[in-house]
Amino acid sequence: MLNVASDGTVSAIDAATGATRWWRVAVASSPTVAGAAVYVGGSDERLRAIDGATGRERWRVRLGGVLVSSPAVHGESVYLGGTQRAGRSRRPGFSP
């Protein structure tokens, strides 16, 4: 289960125990889950792919502007909008 707090953190909560499994900061968008990955747009202008089980960052890319829309995943592409423009990130060899 994911929790997004008003202070810009997203955390994974174990549904059985209520314990926090991992957390990340600088989140400006609601997270999107696709496969084993969690995608979030940040106030630091970066789109991140986070491993849903471990919280480890798989990759990140700077797109410019605060990324406020929730990412949308289609195939190997991740789409989202920000305060400066809309963007798309494609990572070959990475399946969402």
Secondary structure, DSSP 4 states (H G I P E B T S, - for coil): -EEE-TTS-EEEE-TTT--EEEEE--B-S--EEETTEEEEEBTTSEEEEEETTT--EEEEEE-SS---SPPEEETTEEEEE-SS-EEEEE-TT---
